[in-house]
Amino acid sequence: MATKAESKNLVGKEFVITREYAAPRELVWLACTDAKHLAQWWGPRGFSAPVCEWDAQPGNKIYVVMRASDGTRYPMGGEFLEVVAPEKLVTLTGALDDKGDLIFEFKHTLTLVEHEGKTKLTMRSRLMKVIAPDAEKYIGGFEAGMTQSLERLAEILFSTSDREIVIKRDFNAPRKLVWEAMTNPKHVVNWWGPRGFSTMIEKMDFRVGGEWKHVMRGPDGVNYPNQSVFTEIVTPERIVFQHGGKREGGPGVSFVSTWTFDLVEGNKTKVTIRMVFPSAAERDHVVKEFGAIEGGKQTLERLGDYLAKM
């Protein structure tokens, strides 16, 4: 067993893990920052995460409990230091003993870089504190555990075909006009949502990192609050945003939405909406519970009606 002095000599030790995923950066970011998705892959193989308090906002506290196959629990605490969607996540996390006291603490810097539809993830972990004299036995398995976690992440990201919704429509309007209708809130309120719905926009900060908050009201008077963050804007070709929404008082759903605007012969525009969910079950739930496919089609029909008036 290492002495306390020997354990303290470990402070400053750093390891770096790099992985490439065949998935868009926004989807990888969602899997790394949303608690219900993180819990699906966090921890070594054979572990689960029955407790996952992980709300990725600067200053928020972190509390995760991993459970091994034999039932042993491994609690972890910390906080979010820096959150730059969808590029960088900096956290301070440490292993806790049975009493909730810190054993050791790491500073993790996660960065995501996208190239040609794939995402390179780099996790840089630096040991900041060693409290317990026997912390070295825990630290020894930390890198292996993190490596296995990122392998599990690859498995849930591998294929999107069974967890995506794709809706397309051609418009008899120039791309510049369609782009204006999608990006200017004074236009968006006139067509957003299925038929019979109205939309109130609280905020639409159209820039990378900007927030979009709006409330849709159904014909039955039920409200549907939505909150998104724009993660990519390529004028006038492509918009990507990380979306979260729910029925008022109900559970939330989240997905990555990509809108592309392609030129079509005759000065027309093809709009393609691609929504990618973290799991097939969540995709199916949204289709069944909210009529997402039909709702998306009706939304684009309303856009077509509105473009004819612009």
N, C-alpha and C positions, 0 to 999 in steps of 0.2 A: 504494500500500500504506500502511495506517495505521501510524503509529509506535506504540511500546509505550505511550507516555503517552496518545495518542489512543484506543487500544483500551481502556485502563483507564477512560477517561471513560464507557465504555458500561456499566460496573458499575451496577446498580440499574435498568437498562432492564427493562421488564415488558410482557408481552403477555397477553391473555386471549382464549381461544377457548371458545365455548359451542355445544353441539349438543344436539338433542333426538332421542331414539331411541324407536321404537315397540316397546319391550321392557321387561320388569320390571327394576327396579333390581338385583335379585340376579343376574340374568343378565349385565347390563352389568358389574357388579362382578367376576363370575367371569372374563369376557373380559379384564378389565384387570389381574387379579392372578394368574392361572394361566399359567405360562410357555408351555405348549403351545398355549394359545389366543391369548396375546399375540403369539406369533411369526407368527400368521396375518395380522395386520394392521399390525404395527409397521413404520414406515418409509414413505417416499414411494412413490408408484405405481412399479411396476417393480422394487422392492427386495424382498429376502427377508431373513429373520433366521435363518441357519443355526446360530448360537450364541445361546442365550437363557437365561441363568442369572438367574432372576427368581422368588425365593421370598419372597412378600410377608409378611415378619415384621419388626418393628422391629429395627434393627441389622444385618440381613442385607445382604450385599454384592450389588451388581448388576453383571452383565457381559453386554452384548449386542453382537453383531457383525452389522451390516447389510451386505448385499452388493448392489451395483448390478448392472444388467443386463450391464455390461461386465466384471464380475468384481471391481471395486474394492471393498475392504472398509473399513468405517467402524466401528471399535470404540468402545464407550461403557462407562464404568464409573460406579459410585456406590454408594449405600446407601439403605435404607428408613429414614425418620425417624419416620413415624407411620402406623399402620394401624388404621382404625376401620371395620370391616365393618358394613354395605355402604355407608358414607357418605363416607368421606374417606381419601385416600391421599396422603402427602407423601413425596417422594423428592428426593434430591440426585444429579444425574447430570451427567456431563461427557464431552465428546468427547476421544478419545485419539489421539495421533499414532502413527506406525509403531513407535515405541520404547515405547509404553505410557504416555507422559507426557501430562499434562493440557494441553488447549488452552484450553478454557473450561468453566465449570460453571454449571448452572441449578438452582434450587430450584423444583420443580413441586408444586403443590397441586391435586389432583383431587378434586372433590366431585360427588356424585350425589344428586339429589332426584327422587323419584317422585311423579307426580300422574296419577290416572285411567289407570293402566296404562302410562304413558309415563315416560321417564327423561330428566331434564335433566342433562347433563354439563357441568361448567365446569372448564377447565384454565387455571390461573394460573401463568405461568412467569416467574421473576425471575432475571436474570443476577447471579450471585454473585461469579464470579472470571473474569478474563481473563489467561491466562499468555502465550500466544504472541503476538508482535507482529502477525502476520497473521490473528489470530483473527476479525477482523471479516468476512472473506470467508466463513467458515463460519457465523457467527451470522446473516448475512443470509438464508441459506436455511433456517434452523432453523424459523422460524414457518411457512413454506410447507410444509416437510416434516411438521410436526406437524399442520397442517390436513389434509393428504392422508391421514395416518395415521388421523385420526378419521373421515374419509370412508370409508376402507376398513373401519373398525370398523362403521359403519352398514350396510355391505353384508353382513357376516356375521351381523348381528343382525336383518336385515329381516324374515325370515319364520321362524316356529317350527313350522309345521305338519308339516314332514318330519323334525323332530328332537325330537319330544316323544312321551311316552307318557302316556295318560290312562286311568285306571281308576276306576270308580264302583261303589258298592254301597249299598243301603238297609239300615238296621238297625232292628229292632223294639226300639228303646231310646231314651230321651230324650237330647237333645244333651249335657246336663250329664254324664251317665254315660259317653257315648262320649268326651267331652273328657278326663274323668278317666282313662279307660283308655289314652289316647294320651299323656298328659303326666306320668303318675306312673310312675317306673321300676319300682316293685314290681308294677305291672300289665303294663307293656310286655314284660317278660321272659317272660310267660306266653303271648304270642301273636305276637311279632314274628318275621317270616321265613316262608318257605314251609314246607309240611308236612314233617316229619322234621328240621327245623332247631331248634337251641337257641340262645339268645342270652345272653351274659354282658355286663352293662353295667358299664364301668369308671367312667364319669362321665356324668351327665345334668344339666347346669346349665341348667334351663329358664327362660331369660330371654334377651332380645335381647342378642346378643354372647356368650351362653353356649355352652359346648362340650358336645358329646354324643359320647362314645367308646364303642363296643361291638364285640364280636367275635361273629360268627355261626359256628356249627359245623354243617357239613352232615352228612347221614347216613353219608357215606363217611369222616368224620373230618377233612375239610379245613376249615381256618379261613379266615374272611373278615373281616379287620379293617376297621372303618368309623370315620370321623371326620367330624362335621358341626358347623356353627356356626349357631345360630338367628339369623335376621336380621329376622324380623317375627313378632309374636305379637299376635293380636286375640282376646281371650277372649270367648266360646267359639266363635269363627267361623273363624279362619284361623291357620295356622302355616306359615312359610316357613323353610327351612334350606338352606344350601349344603352339599352332601354330597360326600364322597369315600370311595371304597371300592375293594377289590381282593380277588382270591384271594391267599392267603398266598404270597409269593414271585413274584407276577405283577405286571403293569403296573396302574397305578391308573386309575380312571374317576371323572369328576366331573360333577355336574349340579345344577340348582336344583330342589328339591322343594317343592311347595305343596300343603298339605292343607287342604281347606275342609270345614266342617261345617254343613250346611243343614237347617233344620227341614222336616219332611215331615208332612203331615196325619196325625193320629192319634198324635201324640207320638213320631214316628219321626225318624230322622236319616239324611240322605244324606251319605256321605263321598266326596269326589272327590280323587284323587291326580293331580297333574300334574307330571311330570318333564320338564324342558327341558334338552337337551344342547347343547353348543356347535356340534355339526355332525351332519348326518344320518348320516355314517359311524360316529360314536361311538354314536349311538342304535342303529343297526343292529347294531353289535358287541355291545352290552350285551344286546340281544334274543337274538342268536344264541348268544353265549358263555355268558351267565348265565341265559337264560330269564326275562328281566326282566318280561315281560307276565304269563306264567303264574305266576311267583313273586309278583308283586303281587296277583294275584287270590287266590292261596292264602293270602297274608298277611291279606287282608281276610276271607276265610272263617274263618280262625283267630280273628280279632278277634270275629266274630259268635258263634262257639262260646263264647268267653270271656265276652262280654257277657251271655250267657244264664245264666252262673253267678254273675255279680257281684250 
